Amino acid sequence: MKKVFQNIIPAAAAVLLTMGFSSCVNDLDVTPIDPNLTLTPDRDAMFNECYANFGLEGNKGDGNANITADDAGTAGLVRQLFNTNELSTDEAICGWGDGGIKELVINAYGSGDTMERIYWDRLYKGISDCNQYLSVFGAADATMTAEVRFLRAFQYYLLMDAFGNVPFSEGITHTEAAPQYTRAQMFAWIENELKENVIPNLGAAVPVVNSATAGYGRVNKAAAWLLLARLYLNAEVYTGIPRWNDAKDYADLVIASPYDLYQTPTIDPSDNGIRWSAYQKLFMGDNGENGAAIEAIFPILQQGDMTAGYGCSEFLIASTFNTSMHPDRYDPSATNGTTEAWGGNRARKALVRVFFDQSKTDEEIALLTKDLTSYEMAALAGDQRALFWAKDHSFVASNRTDFGSGYGVCKFTNFRTSGTQTNAKFCDTDYFIMRYAEALLTSAEAEARIKGGLSATDAGTTYLNNLRLRAGAATKSSYTIRDILDEWQKEFYFEGHRRVDLIRYKMFGGSTGYQWEWKNGAEEGANFPEYRNIFAIPNTEAPNFYKQNPNY
């Protein structure tokens, strides 16, 4: 990432990093204390602020947050997207003592947990940014307005998915509480908003493949199509009515666009071996320059010397490494491309198992993978996505608080295929919150749901095999619906998808029969009630303002 928000709207970049135009949901109508002071809103700065909510904790860099958080680093949207949708599942485990982390890990979350409250506040902060822009500049530029409407709809989608029935407002007044929409109402609004007000005015679905090019980081029609595809893929969860055909139709629009899978590894000249696989390059410090952005439908911009913070890619890199891990086989002295290695998040055994023969016991997989580096693990698995670190780690996460209990994950780094990073401590790794691979998996799953599985002649089989080929894995002639869940996990682990996928497959809350380590607080796993498929509305909001979700 080279130019951060300068390539969204150049004139406003400096303004964005020094001041904000937004405030909390119920504190948007403000006047100057000095009656002689006139505030003239800056359209470009307000526009950039709408994007910045996805990648920045605050407007002043390291240690600053524009929402309430005891630790400013926890205030990032991506950090809480991860905590909410990964720590509560069979993929990630963390032993930190931050408020709500343990509760997420053992599925005992409630209305007083800090992490979910921060996620709620961050999303509503972003929505209020968008509402304020639209109220002041909504008629100024049709494309910019459509982008802001998309950003607002995306954040409402994340709220609806996590919290169910949520407050909704398209205005910025603080004179009365916003009405609380049901999930079905929210679904209908997002669907209509994207179709009627967003897609017609967004830019064409054309990727910007280099961060030095103007417009890198801005969304276009492909992002709206993909959000609709995601909405429809989970429609049965949200409304009780499946929409598989609609999910496939909108995913296929993305597939037919100029976006594509990135498939070019970096070859080391010393021995002509693969130094960085194409998959790894999606999550590296120069992913905005190395070609991987052909897949980036919505990249969240990061640059170490300008976006210094702990709530986006920096968190995903630093929290998953300790100083003993080194994913570059050509440089064993390296760690993750930054000076930060916190030793927090690591893999539960179910995530590692999906890359190996499922008939093998835990003991057999542990013996097979013992003391492997991440590049040795990927080679053994026959899949370049199996980026797990076993040296000095146990396969089973029997101790929740010990980073060595459970394999390390070497997926996100700040290494670059060429050049040097802009800051030793903070990363340049853009976070691809929406990428082309999601369209392939969505279309394949929707087709399989319609047909009861995929055969050799189905388009979905081709799409899934393309993902496997990119990772150097063997192709398959058919896929069951259950097989496709495994493909989702292999491709998107630690990217904030897993909870949503497990709920869609009816393998999260309720009497599912599917267990994982520490599920519901039991080391071998135990069912937890289905009402925990959504989180409690934070006690800062309920019951004083809004109705609490059932059983919380």
N, C-alpha and C positions, 0 to 999 in steps of 0.2 A: 504494500500500500504506500503510495507516494504523496498524494496530495489531499488526503482526508476529505473534508467537506468542500474543498475548493473546487472539486470537479462536480459537485452538485450545483451550487450557485457560487461562483468565484468571489463576487464582491462581498459576500457576507461571512466568509470563513473566519476572519479575525474577530468579527463581532460575536460570532457564535461561541467562541471559546472564552470570551470575557464577560458576557452578560446573558441573561435569560429573559424571556418574555412570558414565562408561564409560572403558575403556582398551583396550589392544591385544588382539588375538584370544587370545593366550596369557598374558594377565596380568589375568584378571578376578576371581580370588579374592584379596581383600585384607582386611586387618584393621587397625584403628587402631594407630598407634605408641603412643599414650597409652592404657594399659589402662583408665583411668577415663573415656574418651570413648566414648559410645554413638552409633552412626550409625543414624539412623532414615530409611530411604529415603522420598522424597517421590514419590508415584505420578505426580502431574501433571508434576513436573519431569522424571522419567524418560520419561514419555510424550512430552513436548515435545522431549526430546533425540533421540528416534527420528526426528522430523520434521526437526529442526535439522541433522542430518547432510547433508541435501540442499542446504541453503542457506547454512550457515555453515562457515568454516574452523576456528573455535575458539570458545570461550565468552567471550573477552575483547575481541572486536572487532578493529580494525585492527592488523595485524601479528602476530596470534597464531594458531597452528594447533595442533590437538590430535592431529595425526599428524606424523611426521618429514618436514620439508621445509626445505631451505636457504632458500627464499623462501616465506614463509607464504602468499602470494597464490596460489601454484600448488596449494595443498592442497584447493581446492574441488572437489566432485564434478562440478558442471556444467562447470567449466573443463577437467577431464580427459575428460569425456564429449565435449566439443568436440574437444579435441586428438586423441583416439583415433579418432573417427568422421568427422572433417572433414579434418584435415591429411593423412591417409593417402589421400585421394580426389582426385577431379577438381574439387572445389569450392573448398577453401581452401589458401592457401599462406602461410607465415610464415618470416621470415629471422632470428628471434631465436636467440641462442646457448644458451638453456636446455637442460639435458641431455635429449636425446631428441627435441627439436623437429625438428632437421634430419633425424634418422633416420625420423621419421614422414613428413615431407614427401617423402622419396625412397624410402620403403618399405624401409628398411634397419634396422628396429628389431630389438632383441635383448634378452637377459635382463638386461642391465645398465643399461637406459635408465631415467632418473629418472621421466619422465612416466607411463609405464605402471605403475611401482612405486607411485607416489602414488595412481593410480586404484585399483589393487588394495587398497592400505592403507585408502583412504577407504571403499570398499565394505565391506570386512571390519570396519572400525570401526563402520559403521552397522549391520551384521548383529549385531555383539556388543552394541550398544545395545539392539537389539530382543530378542535372546536374554535379556539381563539383565532387561529389563522383564517379559518373559513368565515368567521364572523366579520373579520376586517378586510380580507383580501379575496374572498371566495369568488368574486366576479372579475378579478383582475386578469387571470390567465387560466384558460380551460385545462391545459395539461397539468400545470402545477396543482390546481384544485383537485383534479382527479387523483393525482399521486397522494395528496394529503387525505383524501377520502379513503383511498386504499389503506394507508397506514392506520387510520382510525378503525376501519373495518377489521384489519388484521388483529389489532389489539383487542377489539371487542370479541373476536373469535377466540383468542387465547383466554380471555376472561370467562366466556361462556363455557369453554371446554373444562377449565379448572374449577370454576365455582358454581356452575349451573345457572341459577336465576340471579341476574345481576342488574344493578342500576344502569339505566340508559338515558342519555340525553345528547341531543345534537346542538344544544345551546350552551351558553356560558354563565347563565344567571345563577346566583347563589341564594335566591329568595325562597326557594323551596326545594325539598329533596327530590331527586330524580325518581321517576317511577321504576319499579323493579320488574324487569321483563322476565318472562319464563324462557326456558331454553328454546322452545318452539318459536316464540315471538322473536327472540334474538336471531335464530337461524333464518327466519323469514326476512328480517331486516337486512342481515348481511348478504343474503342471496340477492335481494332486490337492489341493494345499494351497489353491489358489484356489477350487476347486469345493466342497470338503468343509468347510473351516475358515474361509474368508474371506467369500465371497459370502453365505452364509446369515445372517451376523451383522452385515454392514455396513449403514450407513444407506441409505435410498432414494436412487435416482439423481436427485437434485434439485440444480440448480446454486445456489450462493450467489454472487450477482452483485455484491456490494459488500463490500469488505474491512472495513467498519465493522460488518458483521453477524457475530454469533457463528457459528463453524463454518467461516468462510472459510479455505481452505487444507487442510481435512481431506478425506480421500478417502471415497468412497462406492461403491456397487455399480458405477457407471459406470466407475470406474478399474479395477476387477478385470475387468470385461467387456473393456475395451480392452486390458489386459495379456494376457488370454487370446487375444484376436484377434491381437495382435502375435506371440504365441508360435506360434499356428497358422499365421499367414501365412509364418513362417520355419521351419515344422516340417521341411520337406524338408532344409534346411541342417543342422538340429540332430539329426535322427533318420534321415534318408534316406527318410521317408515323407511325402508331401504331405498337408495337411489343409485344402484350400481351402474346403470346405463349412463346416467348423467355424469358420474365420476369418471367413467371411461371416456366419454365424449370430450370433457374439458382437459383431461390428461392428454388425450390424443392431439388436441390443438397445440399443446406445448411440445409434444414429440415431433409434430410436423413443422415446427418453427426452426429457425436457424440455430437455436441452442442445441448442444450436443454433449455427449460424454467426453470428458478429457481422457486421452488414452496414450499420452507420450511420457514414458519414464525418462529419468536422467541416467545416462550411462557414464560410469567412471572410466576415464581413459587408461587407468593403470592396469586394468584386467578385463575391460569390456563387460563388467558386471553391472547390474542395476544398483545404483546408489540410492535413488529415490524412485519408488514406483509412482505411476500416474495417480493412484489413489492417495498416497502420502502427500503428493504435491497439492492436493485440494486443501490441506490443513497446515501449510507451511507459511513462513514469513513473507514470501514473495508470491503468494497465490494470486495476487492482483496483477502480476507481471509475467508469471512463468507459463501462461497459456491456460491454466486451470479455470479461469473466469469464463470460458466458453460454457461452463456448466452453472455459473453463478447467476441464478435468476433474481436473487435479492441478497447481495453481499452487504454486510454491515462493516463499515470502514474502520480500520484501526491503523494507527501509526504511532510508534513508541514515543517519539519526541513531541507529539501533539495530543494524543488521546490517553495519556498516562492514567492508568486506573486498573482496578482489580475485578471488574464486573463483567468482562466480555471474554475475548480470546485469552487474555493473560490468565484469567482464572482457570480456563480449561487446560492450559499448558502447565502452569505452576502447581495446581492442585493435584495433578496426576503423576508428577515426578518426584523422586528424591534424588540426591546427588550421585547415587550409585548407578542410576539408569542412563543408558546411552544408546539411542536408537540408530546411530550412524555407524555401520560396521567398518567404515573407513577411518573413523576417528573415535576410538573408544574413550578418549578423554572428554568428549563432549557430553553435555547433559540434555538440554532441550532448546538451546539457542538463547536463553536468558540467564540472568543470575538468580532467578527465583525457582525454588524447588521445595514445595511445602509438604509433600508427602501426605496427601489427604484422600482423594478419591481413587478407588481401585475397582477391579472387576469382581463380581460374584461369579461363582463357578459356572452357573448356567450360561453366562455370556461366553466363556471360553469353550464350554462343551459343544456349543452349536457349530464350531469349526472342526469338530472331530467326530469319530464314529460314535453315534449315540448309544450303541449297544455296550460300549466299554463302561466299566465301573469308574467311580471317582478315583479309586486307588490306581487303576490302570492308566487313566489320563494323567494323574499326578506323576506317576513314575515315567511315563512317556515324555512328559514336558519338563521334567525337573531341571532346574538351573539353566534353562534356555534364555537367551537374549530375545528381544522382540524380532529381530531379523531371522534368527534361527527358528523361532516359533512359527513365523509366517511360512518359511520354507517347509517345515515339517507338516503344517496344516495344508499345504498346497493352495494357499489363499493369501494374497498379499495384504488383505485386510485384517488378518489375525495378529495384530500388533501388541502382543502381551509379553510382559517381562516376568520371568519366573525365578531368576537368580535371587537368592535370599528371600524369596517369597513362598508362601504355602499356597497350594491350589484351593483349599477350602478356607473360607474366611471365618474361622471359628472364633476369632477375637475381633470384635467390632472396632475396637479402638487402636489396634495395631496395624500400621500401614503395610507391614510385611505379611499380614494375614489376608490372602487374596492376591491374585496376580496384578502387577502394575499394567498401566495402559499407556502406550507410546504413540497415540494417534495424533495429537495436536502438538506442534512444535513451532519454534520461531526460526528454524534453519532456512537458509535460502539456497536455491540452486545456483545462483550467481550473485555477486555483489555482497554488500554488508548491510546489517540492520541499522536502523536510525538511532537506536537507544539500546544500551546493554541490558537494562532492567526490564523495560516494557516492550511488548511485541509489536510487530507489524502485520501479524496474521489476521487478514479479514475473516469474518465469520459468515459463511454462506448459510444463512438461515432458511433459504429456499434454494434448492438446486435441482438440476435436470433429472437426476436419478430418481427423485420422488415421483416424477411423472411416469417413468417406466414401471415402477413398482405399483403405483396406483392403477394404471391401465391394466397391468397383468392381474392384479388381485380382483379388480372389478370384473374382468373377463372370466376369471376362474369362478367367481361367485355366481355369475350368470349361467355358466356351463357346467358347474360342479367339478371343475379342475381344468388343467391345461394339457393338451396333447402336443405332439411334435409339430403339427401344422398351424398351431395358434400363434397369433402375433405376440401374446403375452409370454410364451416360451422363448421367443426370440429376444424380447426385451430383457428377461431375466438372465438368459445366457450371455447377452452382451455385458451385463454387469459382472458376471462371473469371469468372462474372458478378460475384461479389463483388469481383474484381480489375479489373473493367471490360474484360475480354478477351472476344473473340468466342467463341461456343459452337461445338461440333462435333456432327455427326450420328453419328459413330462413333469408336471408339478401338481401336487395336491394343494388345496387351499391352505392346509397346515404348513406345507413346505414353504409357502410364500411368506408366512410369518417369520420363518427362519431367515429368509433372504432379506426381509426388512431389518432384522437384527444385525446381520452381517454387514450390511451397507451403512446403517444409520446409528449404530450404537454410540452412546454418549452425545447424541445430537438433539436430544429432547423429544424423541418420538415414542419411546418405548411404552410409557403408561397409556398413551392414546391407542397404540396398537393392541396392547393386551386387553384393554377394555372392549375394543371392537371385536376381538376374538373370544370374548367372555372368559378371560383367563386372569382377571385381576381380582376384583372383589366378589364375594359371594361363594357359594359352594362349587368352586371350579374344579377341585381335584388337582390343580396345578400348584406346586409349592416351590419355593426357593429359600435360600439361606436367610434366616432372620425375618422371613415374612410373618407379620403379626407378632413379632417378638420371640418366636420359637426358632432355635438354631436350625432345625430341620424344616421349618416352615409350617404354617397353619393357616387355614382360611380366615379371612376377616370379613366383616359384614359388607354387603354390596353398597350400602350408603356411602362408604368411603371411596367409591369411584369418583366422587367430587369432594372438594375440600370445604371446610367450614368457612363461612363468611367471617372475616376478622372481627374480633370483639370490639374493635374501634368503630365498627359500622353496625353490627347487630348485637342486641335487638333494638338499640336506640333508634336507628333509622330504617333498617331493612329487616325483613323476615329471615331468620336463620334457616339454613338447610336442615332437612329432617335428621333427627337423632344426634345432632351436635348440641 
